[in-house]
């Protein structure tokens, strides 16, 4: 795949400063970085963003997650490797990401399950991670960013 943009706004300090602020807010939310990487990975798989799939696997490994868990996240409902809290976050990531598919979105049942496992601050961080992932997925798919890079 050939990247459509050479610059990609990499010289735009304001863009990266804003992204950096969002990443700091997410990190301050008290969510395990392994879980954030799983959420990022699952949303990126749904959106078909190879660059973010690659980066989130690298991020998950850096955070200490295992190949077994990272490679099984696409089938998290059937795989035995995830906690109930992780399953709640992955369900939220899927529901929030699939809004364009005509799905119901985040149901009360999904929201209640997330609330059973996380504080409001943590839910805010997970929600921001989902939104930021979808932001990057859409940019990367539009410009055809190839897999093989990490950004953090």
Secondary structure, DSSP 8 states (H G I E B T S, - for coil): ---S-SSTTTT-HHHHHHHHHHHHHHHTT---HHHHHHHHHHHHHHHT-HHHHHHHHHHHHHTT--HHHHHHGGGTTT-TT--HHHHHHHHHHHHHHGGGGT---S-HHHHHHHHHHS-HHHHHHHHHHHHHHHHHHHHHHHHT--SS----
